[in-house]
Amino acid sequence: MTVGGSVWPRAAETVRRREPRPSNLRGTVWIVTYLLFILAPLFALLLGSHPPARSFWTEFSVAIGYSGLAMMALQFGLTARFRYVTEPWGEDVIYHFHRQISLVAVALVVAHPVILFIARPELLVLLNSFTAPWRARFAALSTYALLALVATAVWRTKLRLSYETWHLMHLVLAVAAIAAGIAHMVGWGFYLADPWKRALWIALTFVSLGLLVYVRIVKPLFLLRRPYRISEVRKERGDTWTLEMQPEGHAGLRFRPGQFGWLTVWGSPFKISAHPFSFSSSAAAADGRLAMSIRKLGDFTNQIDGVPVGRRVYIDGPYGAFTMGNPADLHVLVAGGVGITPMISMLRTLADEGDKRPVILLYGSKSWEEITFREELEALEARLNLAVVHVLENAPEGWPGERGFITAAVFKRHLPPGYAKHEYFICGPGVMMDAIENALGDELKVPISKYHSERYSFV
Ligand SMILES: Cc1cc2nc3c(=O)[nH]c(=O)nc-3n(C[C@H](O)[C@H](O)[C@H](O)COP(=O)(O)OP(=O)(O)OC[C@H]3O[C@@H](n4cnc5c(N)ncnc54)[C@H](O)[C@@H]3O)c2cc1C
């Protein structure tokens, strides 16, 4: 076992090429499609018959209202977990984009009435929902729902909303906002006099709601037919439990090491109760067996040791782009705490496949006793071309290895020079990941394309 010192793995003996990650081309095609969907409603307004033009600010406010609503409707597509769409970036990037672009969309939708009221103060009477026509009431409903959507998403923890309650509210508010927004537009009908334009917007609404039906009904139906059984619940070091799962009546899913799945343990896949976990088992298991290793942290994970063997569970996956795919002279795995789970899957897979590519694991843990998979990592060092460097927050007396946190200095002590040539995988607590990304980017000048991060928080 390596605890400190500059022990580099041997140069590559056999560097097998894994299944490549999805190409940049696919990502570009999706970006263009996304932009087209957002802009298509605006272009459609320019076709067919036109009402007489109004003041610049009125027209401008209407245009941004249309764009904002189209962006909102497309949020259902972003979060529908279509593997083919999310693969080029990874789920965390998609959710991050979803969060950021939602703020832009809401800002556009809210700017629509604000600009109108400033340009035409006589319209302020429409704010009185008791006297205003229905089309204005729908506009108000849509705007209030959007504001509530943003407030509950941004301040979820401050508002002490459990993830499940928040998720349900998020869905209800999103559907209300889109439906009321479209009702407002169709009701006003200024630009939608042509029936085909009305049909276009109504179709957009149905596509959005259809995506919701797909995620909440069609997909769970599919998962119901592909259950797994818990075959073992095993305690690991560091307050972590491993669930071993066997596919029941099907061949099981295939994943690339580093990917994750959404696990439903209590109840059916129709409940909003799935939690994301990386697969910790080898991806080379022939019989479809899977494992997830879960650290106790909150409502759901605290009950993980109580999951009975034999229980039927459901797994939606695989997802994620946190996978070894690019050739590199050295793979550097950087794990903090339970962030070791995707790494152990990578290492177990390399061992099963007899892959001797050089790998260094820099692994931060609270203490020597809490190093999850400690003994197995020692065994893997003997089987693989692997060096493990433990970094302990609370190191015992006389500890010869690294102490504190993983910093640029730790990288410099343990990695061979030519940092920009190595491929890095980072997973751990958010603060640790921020610090490591800064160290790699700012101090070691590693280009962003050479490091991959898996963040354990989407929301
Ligand atoms: C891609 C990915 C892979 C992960 N892999 C692992 C792993 O291998 N091992 C491990 O121990 N943990 C992993 N996690 C973290 C794990 O999902 C959370 O710790 C767990 O969902 C917390 O749920 P809870 O009810 O116990 O805690 P809570 O206290 O309810 O939640 C803690 C935080 O976890 C997040 N969270 C809670 N429920 C969900 C949910 N249903 N969906 C998404 N996020 C949620 C929220 O940000 C919440 O604030 C992973 C997370 C992600 C995003």
Ligand as a Chemical Component Dictionary entry (heavy atoms), coordinates in Angstrom:
data_LIG
# 
_chem_comp.id                   LIG 
_chem_comp.type                 NON-POLYMER 
_chem_comp.pdbx_formal_charge   0 
_chem_comp.three_letter_code    LIG 
# 
loop_
_chem_comp_atom.comp_id 
_chem_comp_atom.atom_id 
_chem_comp_atom.alt_atom_id 
_chem_comp_atom.type_symbol 
_chem_comp_atom.charge 
_chem_comp_atom.model_Cartn_x 
_chem_comp_atom.model_Cartn_y 
_chem_comp_atom.model_Cartn_z 
_chem_comp_atom.pdbx_ordinal 
LIG C1  C1  C 0 -24.881 11.434 -9.830 1  
LIG C2  C2  C 0 -24.935 11.151 -8.362 2  
LIG C3  C3  C 0 -24.341 10.002 -7.852 3  
LIG C4  C4  C 0 -24.368 9.751  -6.481 4  
LIG N1  N1  N 0 -23.757 8.617  -6.020 5  
LIG C5  C5  C 0 -23.748 8.380  -4.689 6  
LIG C6  C6  C 0 -23.109 7.205  -4.182 7  
LIG O1  O1  O 0 -22.563 6.385  -4.922 8  
LIG N2  N2  N 0 -23.150 6.991  -2.842 9  
LIG C7  C7  C 0 -23.758 7.878  -1.985 10 
LIG O2  O2  O 0 -23.772 7.624  -0.776 11 
LIG N3  N3  N 0 -24.370 9.003  -2.454 12 
LIG C8  C8  C 0 -24.375 9.264  -3.770 13 
LIG N4  N4  N 0 -25.010 10.389 -4.235 14 
LIG C9  C9  C 0 -25.665 11.299 -3.281 15 
LIG C10 C10 C 0 -27.041 10.745 -2.917 16 
LIG O3  O3  O 0 -27.894 10.757 -4.037 17 
LIG C11 C11 C 0 -27.664 11.597 -1.813 18 
LIG O4  O4  O 0 -26.813 11.539 -0.708 19 
LIG C12 C12 C 0 -28.998 11.071 -1.408 20 
LIG O5  O5  O 0 -29.931 11.179 -2.451 21 
LIG C13 C13 C 0 -29.455 11.852 -0.185 22 
LIG O6  O6  O 0 -30.788 11.504 0.113  23 
LIG P1  P1  P 0 -31.330 11.536 1.610  24 
LIG O7  O7  O 0 -32.818 11.520 1.565  25 
LIG O8  O8  O 0 -30.690 10.486 2.445  26 
LIG O9  O9  O 0 -30.777 12.886 2.192  27 
LIG P2  P2  P 0 -31.472 14.293 2.266  28 
LIG O10 O10 O 0 -30.974 14.960 3.505  29 
LIG O11 O11 O 0 -32.934 14.243 2.020  30 
LIG O12 O12 O 0 -30.834 14.989 1.007  31 
LIG C14 C14 C 0 -29.537 15.488 1.027  32 
LIG C15 C15 C 0 -29.280 16.124 -0.329 33 
LIG O13 O13 O 0 -29.223 15.092 -1.328 34 
LIG C16 C16 C 0 -29.905 15.519 -2.503 35 
LIG N5  N5  N 0 -31.035 14.616 -2.763 36 
LIG C17 C17 C 0 -31.893 14.096 -1.863 37 
LIG N6  N6  N 0 -32.793 13.318 -2.457 38 
LIG C18 C18 C 0 -32.493 13.350 -3.772 39 
LIG C19 C19 C 0 -33.078 12.753 -4.904 40 
LIG N7  N7  N 0 -34.133 11.975 -4.826 41 
LIG N8  N8  N 0 -32.537 13.015 -6.113 42 
LIG C20 C20 C 0 -31.475 13.838 -6.234 43 
LIG N9  N9  N 0 -30.872 14.416 -5.193 44 
LIG C21 C21 C 0 -31.382 14.176 -3.972 45 
LIG C22 C22 C 0 -30.394 16.923 -2.258 46 
LIG O14 O14 O 0 -29.420 17.840 -2.742 47 
LIG C23 C23 C 0 -30.450 17.023 -0.769 48 
LIG O15 O15 O 0 -30.273 18.329 -0.314 49 
LIG C24 C24 C 0 -25.013 10.661 -5.593 50 
LIG C25 C25 C 0 -25.626 11.791 -6.115 51 
LIG C26 C26 C 0 -25.582 12.048 -7.471 52 
LIG C27 C27 C 0 -26.252 13.292 -7.994 53 
# 
loop_
_chem_comp_bond.comp_id 
_chem_comp_bond.atom_id_1 
_chem_comp_bond.atom_id_2 
_chem_comp_bond.value_order 
_chem_comp_bond.pdbx_ordinal 
LIG C1  C2  SING 1  
LIG C2  C3  SING 2  
LIG C2  C26 DOUB 3  
LIG C3  C4  DOUB 4  
LIG C4  N1  SING 5  
LIG C4  C24 SING 6  
LIG N1  C5  DOUB 7  
LIG C5  C6  SING 8  
LIG C5  C8  SING 9  
LIG C6  O1  DOUB 10 
LIG C6  N2  SING 11 
LIG N2  C7  SING 12 
LIG C7  O2  DOUB 13 
LIG C7  N3  SING 14 
LIG N3  C8  DOUB 15 
LIG C8  N4  SING 16 
LIG N4  C9  SING 17 
LIG N4  C24 SING 18 
LIG C9  C10 SING 19 
LIG C10 O3  SING 20 
LIG C10 C11 SING 21 
LIG C11 O4  SING 22 
LIG C11 C12 SING 23 
LIG C12 O5  SING 24 
LIG C12 C13 SING 25 
LIG C13 O6  SING 26 
LIG O6  P1  SING 27 
LIG P1  O7  DOUB 28 
LIG P1  O8  SING 29 
LIG P1  O9  SING 30 
LIG O9  P2  SING 31 
LIG P2  O10 DOUB 32 
LIG P2  O11 SING 33 
LIG P2  O12 SING 34 
LIG O12 C14 SING 35 
LIG C14 C15 SING 36 
LIG C15 O13 SING 37 
LIG C15 C23 SING 38 
LIG O13 C16 SING 39 
LIG C16 N5  SING 40 
LIG C16 C22 SING 41 
LIG N5  C17 SING 42 
LIG N5  C21 SING 43 
LIG C17 N6  DOUB 44 
LIG N6  C18 SING 45 
LIG C18 C19 SING 46 
LIG C18 C21 DOUB 47 
LIG C19 N7  SING 48 
LIG C19 N8  DOUB 49 
LIG N8  C20 SING 50 
LIG C20 N9  DOUB 51 
LIG N9  C21 SING 52 
LIG C22 O14 SING 53 
LIG C22 C23 SING 54 
LIG C23 O15 SING 55 
LIG C24 C25 DOUB 56 
LIG C25 C26 SING 57 
LIG C26 C27 SING 58 
# 
